Amino acid sequence: MHTLVTNLNALWKVTLAGLLLGAGLPIVFAVGVRLWSVADADGRAAQRNYPALAGAYACFTLIIAAIVTGILYTAKAFLAAKFGIHLFGQ
């Protein structure tokens, strides 16, 4: 019974991470693209909507931060061995 509880505990953590990274980041990117493309309602030339533009920049910044963090997390052993940089702890 203990093994089942341990496995289920790990399973919900993996499922949550998969949902956040597998579906959450593409949703944030799509929201950023949508905010970026906000245009005038009557079809004239696009006018800048600065709150929407700030939201798009925030979404894209979050995506870039997630990508950089993922790359650094993947390369953490290399960075620790070659350069002595310990970004995510020992």
N, C-alpha and C positions, 0 to 999 in steps of 0.2 A: 504494500500500500504506500509505503514511504517513497518508493521509486516512482510510482504513478503521480504522486503529488509534486515531486521534484520535476518530473518531465512536463507536467501541465504548467508549473510555474515558469519554466524556461520557455514553453511554447507561447504563452501569452506575451512574453517580452519580445520574442522574435516576431510574432505577428504584428505587434504594435510598431516595432521598428520598420518592418516591411511596409506597413500601411503609410507610415509617415514619410519614409524615403521613397517608396515605390509609387505611391499615389499622391502624397502631399507635395513633394517638390515639383512634379509636373503641373499640379493645380496652381501652385504659386506662380510658376512661370507663365501659365495661361492667363492668370489674372493680370500679371505684369504686361503681357502683350495686349490684352484687352484695354487696360488703362492707357497704354501707349497710343492706341489707335482711336481714342475718343475724338470725334470730329463734330463740327457744327451740324445741327439737326436738319437744316434746309438744303444741304448738299453743296454749299459753297466751299471755298478753300478751307482747309482745316485750320482752326484757331486753337492756340495752346490753352489747355485747361491745366493750370499750374498745380492744383491739388492732385489731379489725376496723374500728372507727370511725376510729382513727388512720390506718389504711391507706386508707380511703375519702377522708378529708381530704387525704392525700398525693396520691392519684390526681386529685382535683378541683383541687388546687393546681397540679399539673403541666399539666392541661388549660387552666386559666385563664392560666398563664404562657405556654403555647404560643400561645393566642389573642392575648394582648396583644403578644407578640413579633411575631407575624405582622402585626398591625395597624400596629405601629410600623415594621416593615421596609417595609411597603407605603407608608407615609407619610413615609419618611425624606427624600425630596427636598423635600417640603413643609416639614417641620420644619427642615431645613437652610436653606432659602431664607427662610422667614418669621421664624424664631426664632433661627437660628444654632446649633441643637442638632445635633450630629453623633453619633448613637448608634452607628452601625455603621461608623465610619471616614469618611474623606473620600470 
